[in-house]
Amino acid sequence: MEKQKIKLIVTIDTEADNQWHEGDLSLNNIKHLPRFQALCEKYGMKPTYLLSHEVAASNLVDDLKDWQDKNLAEIGAHLHPWTTPPYEENHDYKIHSYPHELDDNQLLIKLKNLTDIISQKFNKLPVSFRAGRWGFDERVAKHLKSLGYKVDCSVTPKINWQKTIGDPQKNGGPDFRFHSVYPHTFEGITEIPMTILFTGIFKKENTRLAKLFLSLPESFIKKVLNKLFFRQRWLRIFDSSSAKDWKLIYKSAVKNNLPVMEFMIHSSELMVGGSPYSKTEQQLENIYTQLEEMFKYFKSKNTKNCFLKDLIR
Ligand SMILES: [Zn+2]
């Protein structure tokens, strides 16, 4: 019997130039998206752009709308609470709350405003979602469902964000260490987790050893064990990424019978000066070289390229 092809999802958090801004938003990176889209089309990738409120509300969405209308891209939503109205009276732009830290009223009204602006601009209700800073939990999922969302991609398996503070009055980010790497249904919506796999000698998911490793507190010992045995890798591009990373991730996906791999990048990484990952022309060109090598490699493996919305269960 022919082996099932692995599906490949390309997601882009589409947001302001410097997401850690303190009041002034610039959106120059959005004008650079056609280069990325062209590369996706060259390799038959089906990108899902997850739009923050400031992007959806801007006058820069013509290209995105055009790609959506030609079925060359999907438009989803990405909630940054600190750039989505309504704002609290004493709104402090320096505080970057996670969505799951908002109270029910704030969360629902911000989600609704984001959904409304996207539906208006794109003539279509978005069905795919990612939380800003991966701030996702059951409550966020329930609100998403009530607004008609079908797919979420805010989970980062193996990662504990508790030490990364959002609202200083709250308890930090979610702990996803033991969250499944496989697509599943969560609170009535389809969850497609970010692909973060072990690529070392111990590749297998859900073994007792893997669980033990994940339960360790962040420490020197954990770093050493990771380097020697586990080699945890994200399907993302970093300065240190190289062609062998895509092979290792693919190998691990096959070994674990993973039906879907999910890649992510920020739109701001696709412009010089837009993000810490692309400060110079050379860094930007490096990102594009890596993207092309990755797309080429996955194409050679016959991945089935899909939008997030294609994975609704
Ligand atoms: Zn974001």
Residues whose N, C-alpha, C, O or C-beta is under 5 A from the ligand:
A	BS01	ZN	D13 E15 G132 R133
